Amino acid sequence: MKSDLFMVLSSLKDPKRLDVLPTNRSEKELQIGSDNFYMKRIGENKYRLYSKNMVLLEVDSEYIVPCPECGKLMEQIALPTDCFSLGVYMCMNCRGTAKK
Ligand SMILES: [Zn+2]
């Protein structure tokens, strides 16, 4: 079974650029871990990014997030709903592949 949760690490060079890693930790474990972000699969090729620290929406709502399946960069399809959930990202590449 595919994992629905992912560890998310920000790049040292560019904090907006995120690395996504599969994990078998639970959501609770990710929430108490030391990393600031984590990501959750919410649908077919759709993922919601979460931050544990408050994020100011205007300044910090867009990140560079690679797809956990194919590694291509995803598009933000929904804006953050509050200071902790940072919007929804979708992989257009995987979505295209699934359609064929
Ligand atoms: Zn993909």
Residues whose N, C-alpha, C, O or C-beta is under 5 A from the ligand:
A	BS01	ZN	C67 E69 C70 G71 C91 N93 C94
